[in-house]
Amino acid sequence: MTVNNWLRRYEQFGVAGLRTRTGRGRKSILRIEDLELVKAQVKASRQRISKARAELEASLGKDFSVSTLKRYLKKTVDATNELEKG
C-alpha cells in the first residue's frame, strides 16, 4: 500500500511528490511563544534546571522533561544566533 502511494505521488508530482511534506511529525511541546517565559525562569534558577522545569510546567500547564527543556534552549539559542549573524 505504501509503495503504491509513493508511486501514485511520483506519477502525479514527480520527485517533488516524494519529499516529506511540512506539518508531518510530532509537534513540539514548547513553542516559540514560550521563549521569554523560559528565559526568565532559567535565568532565575540558573544552577537548577530541574527547578526551572517544575516552575515552567506549573505556569505553562504542560508536562515535559529536563531533556526537552535543554533541547528547546539549545535549538532556540542556535536559531537566535543564526538570525543575529545573518
PDB file of N, CA, C and O in Angstrom:
ATOM      1  N   MET A   1       0.822  -1.188   0.000  1.00  0.00           N
ATOM      2  CA  MET A   1       0.000   0.000   0.000  1.00  0.00           C
ATOM      3  C   MET A   1       0.875   1.265   0.000  1.00  0.00           C
ATOM      4  O   MET A   1       0.611   2.215  -0.737  1.00  0.00           O
ATOM      5  N   THR A   2       1.920   1.258   0.840  1.00  0.00           N
ATOM      6  CA  THR A   2       2.814   2.414   0.916  1.00  0.00           C
ATOM      7  C   THR A   2       3.525   2.644  -0.407  1.00  0.00           C
ATOM      8  O   THR A   2       3.626   3.777  -0.876  1.00  0.00           O
ATOM      9  N   VAL A   3       4.013   1.577  -1.002  1.00  0.00           N
ATOM     10  CA  VAL A   3       4.722   1.691  -2.281  1.00  0.00           C
ATOM     11  C   VAL A   3       3.768   2.222  -3.353  1.00  0.00           C
ATOM     12  O   VAL A   3       4.160   3.051  -4.174  1.00  0.00           O
ATOM     13  N   ASN A   4       2.540   1.758  -3.351  1.00  0.00           N
ATOM     14  CA  ASN A   4       1.557   2.250  -4.316  1.00  0.00           C
ATOM     15  C   ASN A   4       1.278   3.742  -4.115  1.00  0.00           C
ATOM     16  O   ASN A   4       1.122   4.485  -5.084  1.00  0.00           O
ATOM     17  N   ASN A   5       1.215   4.173  -2.857  1.00  0.00           N
ATOM     18  CA  ASN A   5       1.026   5.601  -2.586  1.00  0.00           C
ATOM     19  C   ASN A   5       2.198   6.412  -3.111  1.00  0.00           C
ATOM     20  O   ASN A   5       2.009   7.463  -3.723  1.00  0.00           O
ATOM     21  N   TRP A   6       3.420   5.918  -2.871  1.00  0.00           N
ATOM     22  CA  TRP A   6       4.611   6.607  -3.382  1.00  0.00           C
ATOM     23  C   TRP A   6       4.595   6.674  -4.904  1.00  0.00           C
ATOM     24  O   TRP A   6       4.899   7.708  -5.497  1.00  0.00           O
ATOM     25  N   LEU A   7       4.243   5.574  -5.513  1.00  0.00           N
ATOM     26  CA  LEU A   7       4.201   5.526  -6.968  1.00  0.00           C
ATOM     27  C   LEU A   7       3.174   6.515  -7.516  1.00  0.00           C
ATOM     28  O   LEU A   7       3.441   7.231  -8.482  1.00  0.00           O
ATOM     29  N   ARG A   8       2.005   6.546  -6.892  1.00  0.00           N
ATOM     30  CA  ARG A   8       0.961   7.479  -7.329  1.00  0.00           C
ATOM     31  C   ARG A   8       1.422   8.936  -7.165  1.00  0.00           C
ATOM     32  O   ARG A   8       1.194   9.764  -8.048  1.00  0.00           O
ATOM     33  N   ARG A   9       2.073   9.246  -6.027  1.00  0.00           N
ATOM     34  CA  ARG A   9       2.574  10.609  -5.811  1.00  0.00           C
ATOM     35  C   ARG A   9       3.673  10.956  -6.810  1.00  0.00           C
ATOM     36  O   ARG A   9       3.750  12.094  -7.273  1.00  0.00           O
ATOM     37  N   TYR A  10       4.529   9.980  -7.147  1.00  0.00           N
ATOM     38  CA  TYR A  10       5.591  10.219  -8.116  1.00  0.00           C
ATOM     39  C   TYR A  10       5.007  10.478  -9.502  1.00  0.00           C
ATOM     40  O   TYR A  10       5.452  11.380 -10.210  1.00  0.00           O
ATOM     41  N   GLU A  11       4.020   9.693  -9.879  1.00  0.00           N
ATOM     42  CA  GLU A  11       3.396   9.875 -11.195  1.00  0.00           C
ATOM     43  C   GLU A  11       2.670  11.208 -11.286  1.00  0.00           C
ATOM     44  O   GLU A  11       2.631  11.834 -12.345  1.00  0.00           O
ATOM     45  N   GLN A  12       2.098  11.636 -10.172  1.00  0.00           N
ATOM     46  CA  GLN A  12       1.344  12.885 -10.161  1.00  0.00           C
ATOM     47  C   GLN A  12       2.247  14.123 -10.086  1.00  0.00           C
ATOM     48  O   GLN A  12       2.035  15.095 -10.812  1.00  0.00           O
ATOM     49  N   PHE A  13       3.263  14.082  -9.194  1.00  0.00           N
ATOM     50  CA  PHE A  13       4.051  15.286  -8.910  1.00  0.00           C
ATOM     51  C   PHE A  13       5.536  15.160  -9.235  1.00  0.00           C
ATOM     52  O   PHE A  13       6.279  16.133  -9.100  1.00  0.00           O
ATOM     53  N   GLY A  14       5.980  13.978  -9.660  1.00  0.00           N
ATOM     54  CA  GLY A  14       7.399  13.773  -9.932  1.00  0.00           C
ATOM     55  C   GLY A  14       8.171  13.592  -8.639  1.00  0.00           C
ATOM     56  O   GLY A  14       7.600  13.187  -7.626  1.00  0.00           O
ATOM     57  N   VAL A  15       9.463  13.888  -8.662  1.00  0.00           N
ATOM     58  CA  VAL A  15      10.330  13.711  -7.499  1.00  0.00           C
ATOM     59  C   VAL A  15       9.861  14.589  -6.340  1.00  0.00           C
ATOM     60  O   VAL A  15       9.979  14.192  -5.181  1.00  0.00           O
ATOM     61  N   ALA A  16       9.337  15.763  -6.635  1.00  0.00           N
ATOM     62  CA  ALA A  16       8.864  16.670  -5.582  1.00  0.00           C
ATOM     63  C   ALA A  16       7.748  16.025  -4.761  1.00  0.00           C
ATOM     64  O   ALA A  16       7.610  16.337  -3.578  1.00  0.00           O
ATOM     65  N   GLY A  17       6.966  15.153  -5.339  1.00  0.00           N
ATOM     66  CA  GLY A  17       5.896  14.480  -4.625  1.00  0.00           C
ATOM     67  C   GLY A  17       6.382  13.479  -3.602  1.00  0.00           C
ATOM     68  O   GLY A  17       5.621  13.069  -2.726  1.00  0.00           O
ATOM     69  N   LEU A  18       7.655  13.073  -3.700  1.00  0.00           N
ATOM     70  CA  LEU A  18       8.208  12.104  -2.753  1.00  0.00           C
ATOM     71  C   LEU A  18       8.839  12.759  -1.536  1.00  0.00           C
ATOM     72  O   LEU A  18       9.158  12.075  -0.564  1.00  0.00           O
ATOM     73  N   ARG A  19       9.021  14.062  -1.574  1.00  0.00           N
ATOM     74  CA  ARG A  19       9.606  14.777  -0.432  1.00  0.00           C
ATOM     75  C   ARG A  19       8.633  14.792   0.733  1.00  0.00           C
ATOM     76  O   ARG A  19       7.416  14.773   0.547  1.00  0.00           O
ATOM     77  N   THR A  20       9.185  14.825   1.929  1.00  0.00           N
ATOM     78  CA  THR A  20       8.354  14.894   3.129  1.00  0.00           C
ATOM     79  C   THR A  20       7.658  16.245   3.170  1.00  0.00           C
ATOM     80  O   THR A  20       8.289  17.293   3.039  1.00  0.00           O
ATOM     81  N   ARG A  21       6.370  16.198   3.351  1.00  0.00           N
ATOM     82  CA  ARG A  21       5.592  17.424   3.374  1.00  0.00           C
ATOM     83  C   ARG A  21       5.665  18.096   4.741  1.00  0.00           C
ATOM     84  O   ARG A  21       5.874  17.425   5.752  1.00  0.00           O
ATOM     85  N   THR A  22       5.495  19.410   4.779  1.00  0.00           N
ATOM     86  CA  THR A  22       5.522  20.144   6.038  1.00  0.00           C
ATOM     87  C   THR A  22       4.314  19.761   6.878  1.00  0.00           C
ATOM     88  O   THR A  22       3.285  19.325   6.362  1.00  0.00           O
ATOM     89  N   GLY A  23       4.465  19.934   8.168  1.00  0.00           N
ATOM     90  CA  GLY A  23       3.384  19.622   9.079  1.00  0.00           C
ATOM     91  C   GLY A  23       3.352  18.172   9.503  1.00  0.00           C
ATOM     92  O   GLY A  23       2.444  17.760  10.225  1.00  0.00           O
ATOM     93  N   ARG A  24       4.321  17.392   9.071  1.00  0.00           N
ATOM     94  CA  ARG A  24       4.372  15.982   9.426  1.00  0.00           C
ATOM     95  C   ARG A  24       5.170  15.825  10.722  1.00  0.00           C
ATOM     96  O   ARG A  24       6.030  16.652  11.023  1.00  0.00           O
ATOM     97  N   GLY A  25       4.897  14.793  11.471  1.00  0.00           N
ATOM     98  CA  GLY A  25       5.660  14.510  12.675  1.00  0.00           C
ATOM     99  C   GLY A  25       5.035  15.107  13.920  1.00  0.00           C
ATOM    100  O   GLY A  25       4.009  15.786  13.870  1.00  0.00           O
ATOM    101  N   ARG A  26       5.678  14.835  15.021  1.00  0.00           N
ATOM    102  CA  ARG A  26       5.173  15.287  16.310  1.00  0.00           C
ATOM    103  C   ARG A  26       5.412  16.781  16.490  1.00  0.00           C
ATOM    104  O   ARG A  26       6.476  17.293  16.143  1.00  0.00           O
ATOM    105  N   LYS A  27       4.439  17.459  17.022  1.00  0.00           N
ATOM    106  CA  LYS A  27       4.566  18.890  17.277  1.00  0.00           C
ATOM    107  C   LYS A  27       5.360  19.098  18.568  1.00  0.00           C
ATOM    108  O   LYS A  27       5.265  18.293  19.495  1.00  0.00           O
ATOM    109  N   SER A  28       6.132  20.165  18.626  1.00  0.00           N
ATOM    110  CA  SER A  28       6.951  20.411  19.802  1.00  0.00           C
ATOM    111  C   SER A  28       6.080  20.858  20.981  1.00  0.00           C
ATOM    112  O   SER A  28       5.041  21.493  20.803  1.00  0.00           O
ATOM    113  N   ILE A  29       6.525  20.513  22.162  1.00  0.00           N
ATOM    114  CA  ILE A  29       5.788  20.856  23.375  1.00  0.00           C
ATOM    115  C   ILE A  29       5.954  22.339  23.674  1.00  0.00           C
ATOM    116  O   ILE A  29       4.979  23.048  23.923  1.00  0.00           O
ATOM    117  N   LEU A  30       7.190  22.796  23.648  1.00  0.00           N
ATOM    118  CA  LEU A  30       7.480  24.203  23.912  1.00  0.00           C
ATOM    119  C   LEU A  30       7.518  24.956  22.589  1.00  0.00           C
ATOM    120  O   LEU A  30       8.215  24.557  21.656  1.00  0.00           O
ATOM    121  N   ARG A  31       6.785  26.016  22.519  1.00  0.00           N
ATOM    122  CA  ARG A  31       6.675  26.812  21.294  1.00  0.00           C
ATOM    123  C   ARG A  31       7.542  28.063  21.397  1.00  0.00           C
ATOM    124  O   ARG A  31       8.059  28.379  22.468  1.00  0.00           O
ATOM    125  N   ILE A  32       7.694  28.755  20.308  1.00  0.00           N
ATOM    126  CA  ILE A  32       8.484  29.987  20.274  1.00  0.00           C
ATOM    127  C   ILE A  32       7.831  31.062  21.152  1.00  0.00           C
ATOM    128  O   ILE A  32       8.515  31.941  21.676  1.00  0.00           O
ATOM    129  N   GLU A  33       6.513  30.986  21.307  1.00  0.00           N
ATOM    130  CA  GLU A  33       5.793  31.951  22.146  1.00  0.00           C
ATOM    131  C   GLU A  33       6.188  31.808  23.615  1.00  0.00           C
ATOM    132  O   GLU A  33       6.017  32.746  24.394  1.00  0.00           O
ATOM    133  N   ASP A  34       6.711  30.649  23.999  1.00  0.00           N
ATOM    134  CA  ASP A  34       7.100  30.390  25.382  1.00  0.00           C
ATOM    135  C   ASP A  34       8.515  30.864  25.694  1.00  0.00           C
ATOM    136  O   ASP A  34       8.955  30.764  26.839  1.00  0.00           O
ATOM    137  N   LEU A  35       9.221  31.369  24.718  1.00  0.00           N
ATOM    138  CA  LEU A  35      10.641  31.679  24.858  1.00  0.00           C
ATOM    139  C   LEU A  35      10.933  32.672  25.969  1.00  0.00           C
ATOM    140  O   LEU A  35      11.831  32.428  26.776  1.00  0.00           O
ATOM    141  N   GLU A  36      10.219  33.771  26.042  1.00  0.00           N
ATOM    142  CA  GLU A  36      10.505  34.796  27.056  1.00  0.00           C
ATOM    143  C   GLU A  36      10.294  34.260  28.471  1.00  0.00           C
ATOM    144  O   GLU A  36      11.090  34.536  29.369  1.00  0.00           O
ATOM    145  N   LEU A  37       9.222  33.493  28.665  1.00  0.00           N
ATOM    146  CA  LEU A  37       8.959  32.897  29.970  1.00  0.00           C
ATOM    147  C   LEU A  37      10.044  31.883  30.324  1.00  0.00           C
ATOM    148  O   LEU A  37      10.494  31.830  31.468  1.00  0.00           O
ATOM    149  N   VAL A  38      10.459  31.088  29.361  1.00  0.00           N
ATOM    150  CA  VAL A  38      11.516  30.094  29.588  1.00  0.00           C
ATOM    151  C   VAL A  38      12.819  30.799  29.950  1.00  0.00           C
ATOM    152  O   VAL A  38      13.499  30.400  30.896  1.00  0.00           O
ATOM    153  N   LYS A  39      13.167  31.832  29.213  1.00  0.00           N
ATOM    154  CA  LYS A  39      14.404  32.568  29.501  1.00  0.00           C
ATOM    155  C   LYS A  39      14.391  33.140  30.917  1.00  0.00           C
ATOM    156  O   LYS A  39      15.376  33.030  31.647  1.00  0.00           O
ATOM    157  N   ALA A  40      13.274  33.747  31.296  1.00  0.00           N
ATOM    158  CA  ALA A  40      13.173  34.350  32.624  1.00  0.00           C
ATOM    159  C   ALA A  40      13.291  33.296  33.718  1.00  0.00           C
ATOM    160  O   ALA A  40      13.977  33.512  34.717  1.00  0.00           O
ATOM    161  N   GLN A  41      12.641  32.180  33.540  1.00  0.00           N
ATOM    162  CA  GLN A  41      12.665  31.133  34.558  1.00  0.00           C
ATOM    163  C   GLN A  41      14.038  30.494  34.665  1.00  0.00           C
ATOM    164  O   GLN A  41      14.502  30.212  35.770  1.00  0.00           O
ATOM    165  N   VAL A  42      14.692  30.261  33.543  1.00  0.00           N
ATOM    166  CA  VAL A  42      16.039  29.667  33.567  1.00  0.00           C
ATOM    167  C   VAL A  42      17.029  30.646  34.186  1.00  0.00           C
ATOM    168  O   VAL A  42      17.933  30.240  34.916  1.00  0.00           O
ATOM    169  N   LYS A  43      16.862  31.915  33.899  1.00  0.00           N
ATOM    170  CA  LYS A  43      17.740  32.924  34.487  1.00  0.00           C
ATOM    171  C   LYS A  43      17.564  32.973  36.009  1.00  0.00           C
ATOM    172  O   LYS A  43      18.533  33.145  36.748  1.00  0.00           O
ATOM    173  N   ALA A  44      16.321  32.823  36.464  1.00  0.00           N
ATOM    174  CA  ALA A  44      16.046  32.844  37.900  1.00  0.00           C
ATOM    175  C   ALA A  44      16.583  31.595  38.608  1.00  0.00           C
ATOM    176  O   ALA A  44      16.935  31.661  39.786  1.00  0.00           O
ATOM    177  N   SER A  45      16.648  30.477  37.916  1.00  0.00           N
ATOM    178  CA  SER A  45      17.111  29.209  38.502  1.00  0.00           C
ATOM    179  C   SER A  45      18.292  28.663  37.723  1.00  0.00           C
ATOM    180  O   SER A  45      18.266  27.516  37.277  1.00  0.00           O
ATOM    181  N   ARG A  46      19.314  29.463  37.556  1.00  0.00           N
ATOM    182  CA  ARG A  46      20.442  29.108  36.692  1.00  0.00           C
ATOM    183  C   ARG A  46      21.085  27.774  37.013  1.00  0.00           C
ATOM    184  O   ARG A  46      21.357  26.982  36.111  1.00  0.00           O
ATOM    185  N   GLN A  47      21.329  27.521  38.277  1.00  0.00           N
ATOM    186  CA  GLN A  47      22.066  26.325  38.661  1.00  0.00           C
ATOM    187  C   GLN A  47      21.188  25.093  38.827  1.00  0.00           C
ATOM    188  O   GLN A  47      21.700  23.987  39.001  1.00  0.00           O
ATOM    189  N   ARG A  48      19.867  25.272  38.774  1.00  0.00           N
ATOM    190  CA  ARG A  48      18.954  24.148  38.992  1.00  0.00           C
ATOM    191  C   ARG A  48      17.913  24.099  37.884  1.00  0.00           C
ATOM    192  O   ARG A  48      16.812  24.630  38.032  1.00  0.00           O
ATOM    193  N   ILE A  49      18.263  23.466  36.785  1.00  0.00           N
ATOM    194  CA  ILE A  49      17.378  23.390  35.628  1.00  0.00           C
ATOM    195  C   ILE A  49      16.104  22.600  35.958  1.00  0.00           C
ATOM    196  O   ILE A  49      15.048  22.856  35.379  1.00  0.00           O
ATOM    197  N   SER A  50      16.203  21.643  36.883  1.00  0.00           N
ATOM    198  CA  SER A  50      15.008  20.877  37.255  1.00  0.00           C
ATOM    199  C   SER A  50      14.002  21.759  37.994  1.00  0.00           C
ATOM    200  O   SER A  50      12.794  21.568  37.854  1.00  0.00           O
ATOM    201  N   LYS A  51      14.484  22.710  38.770  1.00  0.00           N
ATOM    202  CA  LYS A  51      13.585  23.653  39.451  1.00  0.00           C
ATOM    203  C   LYS A  51      12.915  24.568  38.418  1.00  0.00           C
ATOM    204  O   LYS A  51      11.721  24.851  38.516  1.00  0.00           O
ATOM    205  N   ALA A  52      13.683  25.020  37.443  1.00  0.00           N
ATOM    206  CA  ALA A  52      13.116  25.849  36.372  1.00  0.00           C
ATOM    207  C   ALA A  52      12.062  25.072  35.602  1.00  0.00           C
ATOM    208  O   ALA A  52      11.016  25.620  35.256  1.00  0.00           O
ATOM    209  N   ARG A  53      12.331  23.798  35.331  1.00  0.00           N
ATOM    210  CA  ARG A  53      11.361  22.958  34.625  1.00  0.00           C
ATOM    211  C   ARG A  53      10.065  22.832  35.413  1.00  0.00           C
ATOM    212  O   ARG A  53       8.979  22.945  34.844  1.00  0.00           O
ATOM    213  N   ALA A  54      10.167  22.598  36.716  1.00  0.00           N
ATOM    214  CA  ALA A  54       8.976  22.457  37.550  1.00  0.00           C
ATOM    215  C   ALA A  54       8.145  23.743  37.544  1.00  0.00           C
ATOM    216  O   ALA A  54       6.920  23.693  37.438  1.00  0.00           O
ATOM    217  N   GLU A  55       8.805  24.873  37.656  1.00  0.00           N
ATOM    218  CA  GLU A  55       8.101  26.164  37.622  1.00  0.00           C
ATOM    219  C   GLU A  55       7.441  26.406  36.265  1.00  0.00           C
ATOM    220  O   GLU A  55       6.316  26.902  36.199  1.00  0.00           O
ATOM    221  N   LEU A  56       8.133  26.057  35.193  1.00  0.00           N
ATOM    222  CA  LEU A  56       7.583  26.227  33.849  1.00  0.00           C
ATOM    223  C   LEU A  56       6.392  25.308  33.612  1.00  0.00           C
ATOM    224  O   LEU A  56       5.402  25.710  33.000  1.00  0.00           O
ATOM    225  N   GLU A  57       6.489  24.077  34.095  1.00  0.00           N
ATOM    226  CA  GLU A  57       5.363  23.154  33.957  1.00  0.00           C
ATOM    227  C   GLU A  57       4.120  23.721  34.635  1.00  0.00           C
ATOM    228  O   GLU A  57       3.015  23.640  34.098  1.00  0.00           O
ATOM    229  N   ALA A  58       4.313  24.295  35.822  1.00  0.00           N
ATOM    230  CA  ALA A  58       3.180  24.858  36.557  1.00  0.00           C
ATOM    231  C   ALA A  58       2.596  26.074  35.847  1.00  0.00           C
ATOM    232  O   ALA A  58       1.376  26.213  35.759  1.00  0.00           O
ATOM    233  N   SER A  59       3.453  26.952  35.341  1.00  0.00           N
ATOM    234  CA  SER A  59       2.951  28.180  34.722  1.00  0.00           C
ATOM    235  C   SER A  59       2.407  27.963  33.307  1.00  0.00           C
ATOM    236  O   SER A  59       1.469  28.645  32.895  1.00  0.00           O
ATOM    237  N   LEU A  60       2.991  27.015  32.561  1.00  0.00           N
ATOM    238  CA  LEU A  60       2.536  26.761  31.193  1.00  0.00           C
ATOM    239  C   LEU A  60       1.438  25.710  31.114  1.00  0.00           C
ATOM    240  O   LEU A  60       0.702  25.648  30.129  1.00  0.00           O
ATOM    241  N   GLY A  61       1.329  24.886  32.147  1.00  0.00           N
ATOM    242  CA  GLY A  61       0.343  23.814  32.127  1.00  0.00           C
ATOM    243  C   GLY A  61       0.706  22.698  31.167  1.00  0.00           C
ATOM    244  O   GLY A  61      -0.174  22.033  30.620  1.00  0.00           O
ATOM    245  N   LYS A  62       2.003  22.491  30.959  1.00  0.00           N
ATOM    246  CA  LYS A  62       2.494  21.451  30.053  1.00  0.00           C
ATOM    247  C   LYS A  62       3.467  20.564  30.810  1.00  0.00           C
ATOM    248  O   LYS A  62       4.218  21.046  31.658  1.00  0.00           O
ATOM    249  N   ASP A  63       3.460  19.274  30.511  1.00  0.00           N
ATOM    250  CA  ASP A  63       4.411  18.340  31.108  1.00  0.00           C
ATOM    251  C   ASP A  63       5.534  18.073  30.120  1.00  0.00           C
ATOM    252  O   ASP A  63       5.288  17.772  28.952  1.00  0.00           O
ATOM    253  N   PHE A  64       6.783  18.186  30.602  1.00  0.00           N
ATOM    254  CA  PHE A  64       7.942  17.887  29.770  1.00  0.00           C
ATOM    255  C   PHE A  64       9.126  17.547  30.653  1.00  0.00           C
ATOM    256  O   PHE A  64       9.118  17.831  31.851  1.00  0.00           O
ATOM    257  N   SER A  65      10.140  16.942  30.064  1.00  0.00           N
ATOM    258  CA  SER A  65      11.318  16.514  30.821  1.00  0.00           C
ATOM    259  C   SER A  65      12.403  17.593  30.799  1.00  0.00           C
ATOM    260  O   SER A  65      12.321  18.569  30.054  1.00  0.00           O
ATOM    261  N   VAL A  66      13.400  17.390  31.620  1.00  0.00           N
ATOM    262  CA  VAL A  66      14.558  18.280  31.640  1.00  0.00           C
ATOM    263  C   VAL A  66      15.257  18.231  30.282  1.00  0.00           C
ATOM    264  O   VAL A  66      15.745  19.249  29.791  1.00  0.00           O
ATOM    265  N   SER A  67      15.302  17.041  29.680  1.00  0.00           N
ATOM    266  CA  SER A  67      15.931  16.895  28.364  1.00  0.00           C
ATOM    267  C   SER A  67      15.205  17.720  27.309  1.00  0.00           C
ATOM    268  O   SER A  67      15.839  18.326  26.445  1.00  0.00           O
ATOM    269  N   THR A  68      13.888  17.745  27.378  1.00  0.00           N
ATOM    270  CA  THR A  68      13.106  18.546  26.438  1.00  0.00           C
ATOM    271  C   THR A  68      13.438  20.020  26.602  1.00  0.00           C
ATOM    272  O   THR A  68      13.600  20.737  25.615  1.00  0.00           O
ATOM    273  N   LEU A  69      13.538  20.471  27.842  1.00  0.00           N
ATOM    274  CA  LEU A  69      13.877  21.874  28.105  1.00  0.00           C
ATOM    275  C   LEU A  69      15.271  22.195  27.582  1.00  0.00           C
ATOM    276  O   LEU A  69      15.476  23.250  26.981  1.00  0.00           O
ATOM    277  N   LYS A  70      16.223  21.309  27.799  1.00  0.00           N
ATOM    278  CA  LYS A  70      17.586  21.532  27.309  1.00  0.00           C
ATOM    279  C   LYS A  70      17.625  21.598  25.781  1.00  0.00           C
ATOM    280  O   LYS A  70      18.290  22.464  25.212  1.00  0.00           O
ATOM    281  N   ARG A  71      16.908  20.676  25.112  1.00  0.00           N
ATOM    282  CA  ARG A  71      16.862  20.689  23.640  1.00  0.00           C
ATOM    283  C   ARG A  71      16.234  21.979  23.131  1.00  0.00           C
ATOM    284  O   ARG A  71      16.715  22.573  22.166  1.00  0.00           O
ATOM    285  N   TYR A  72      15.154  22.411  23.787  1.00  0.00           N
ATOM    286  CA  TYR A  72      14.476  23.650  23.391  1.00  0.00           C
ATOM    287  C   TYR A  72      15.420  24.840  23.521  1.00  0.00           C
ATOM    288  O   TYR A  72      15.510  25.668  22.615  1.00  0.00           O
ATOM    289  N   LEU A  73      16.120  24.925  24.642  1.00  0.00           N
ATOM    290  CA  LEU A  73      17.048  26.031  24.846  1.00  0.00           C
ATOM    291  C   LEU A  73      18.162  26.022  23.806  1.00  0.00           C
ATOM    292  O   LEU A  73      18.499  27.063  23.242  1.00  0.00           O
ATOM    293  N   LYS A  74      18.733  24.846  23.555  1.00  0.00           N
ATOM    294  CA  LYS A  74      19.808  24.745  22.562  1.00  0.00           C
ATOM    295  C   LYS A  74      19.308  25.144  21.175  1.00  0.00           C
ATOM    296  O   LYS A  74      19.971  25.894  20.459  1.00  0.00           O
ATOM    297  N   LYS A  75      18.137  24.639  20.806  1.00  0.00           N
ATOM    298  CA  LYS A  75      17.585  24.919  19.487  1.00  0.00           C
ATOM    299  C   LYS A  75      17.268  26.410  19.314  1.00  0.00           C
ATOM    300  O   LYS A  75      17.584  26.989  18.274  1.00  0.00           O
ATOM    301  N   THR A  76      16.657  27.025  20.304  1.00  0.00           N
ATOM    302  CA  THR A  76      16.286  28.436  20.175  1.00  0.00           C
ATOM    303  C   THR A  76      17.506  29.346  20.252  1.00  0.00           C
ATOM    304  O   THR A  76      17.564  30.366  19.565  1.00  0.00           O
ATOM    305  N   VAL A  77      18.478  28.985  21.082  1.00  0.00           N
ATOM    306  CA  VAL A  77      19.703  29.795  21.158  1.00  0.00           C
ATOM    307  C   VAL A  77      20.453  29.716  19.839  1.00  0.00           C
ATOM    308  O   VAL A  77      20.932  30.732  19.336  1.00  0.00           O
ATOM    309  N   ASP A  78      20.559  28.523  19.275  1.00  0.00           N
ATOM    310  CA  ASP A  78      21.223  28.368  17.976  1.00  0.00           C
ATOM    311  C   ASP A  78      20.497  29.160  16.895  1.00  0.00           C
ATOM    312  O   ASP A  78      21.138  29.821  16.078  1.00  0.00           O
ATOM    313  N   ALA A  79      19.173  29.102  16.881  1.00  0.00           N
ATOM    314  CA  ALA A  79      18.389  29.834  15.883  1.00  0.00           C
ATOM    315  C   ALA A  79      18.540  31.337  16.068  1.00  0.00           C
ATOM    316  O   ALA A  79      18.644  32.075  15.088  1.00  0.00           O
ATOM    317  N   THR A  80      18.553  31.793  17.303  1.00  0.00           N
ATOM    318  CA  THR A  80      18.720  33.217  17.591  1.00  0.00           C
ATOM    319  C   THR A  80      20.087  33.703  17.143  1.00  0.00           C
ATOM    320  O   THR A  80      20.217  34.789  16.579  1.00  0.00           O
ATOM    321  N   ASN A  81      21.105  32.892  17.398  1.00  0.00           N
ATOM    322  CA  ASN A  81      22.474  33.260  16.976  1.00  0.00           C
ATOM    323  C   ASN A  81      22.562  33.334  15.453  1.00  0.00           C
ATOM    324  O   ASN A  81      23.216  34.229  14.919  1.00  0.00           O
ATOM    325  N   GLU A  82      21.923  32.420  14.756  1.00  0.00           N
ATOM    326  CA  GLU A  82      21.924  32.444  13.287  1.00  0.00           C
ATOM    327  C   GLU A  82      21.248  33.704  12.757  1.00  0.00           C
ATOM    328  O   GLU A  82      21.719  34.311  11.795  1.00  0.00           O
ATOM    329  N   LEU A  83      20.143  34.093  13.387  1.00  0.00           N
ATOM    330  CA  LEU A  83      19.433  35.303  12.948  1.00  0.00           C
ATOM    331  C   LEU A  83      20.286  36.552  13.169  1.00  0.00           C
ATOM    332  O   LEU A  83      20.275  37.468  12.346  1.00  0.00           O
ATOM    333  N   GLU A  84      21.011  36.586  14.258  1.00  0.00           N
ATOM    334  CA  GLU A  84      21.857  37.743  14.560  1.00  0.00           C
ATOM    335  C   GLU A  84      23.043  37.830  13.601  1.00  0.00           C
ATOM    336  O   GLU A  84      23.489  38.926  13.262  1.00  0.00           O
ATOM    337  N   LYS A  85      23.556  36.672  13.163  1.00  0.00           N
ATOM    338  CA  LYS A  85      24.680  36.663  12.218  1.00  0.00           C
ATOM    339  C   LYS A  85      24.257  37.146  10.833  1.00  0.00           C
ATOM    340  O   LYS A  85      24.963  37.915  10.182  1.00  0.00           O
ATOM    341  N   GLY A  86      23.093  36.679  10.404  1.00  0.00           N
ATOM    342  CA  GLY A  86      22.665  36.938   9.035  1.00  0.00           C
ATOM    343  C   GLY A  86      21.718  38.038   8.970  1.00  0.00           C
ATOM    344  O   GLY A  86      21.255  38.390   7.885  1.00  0.00           O
TER     345      GLY A  86
END
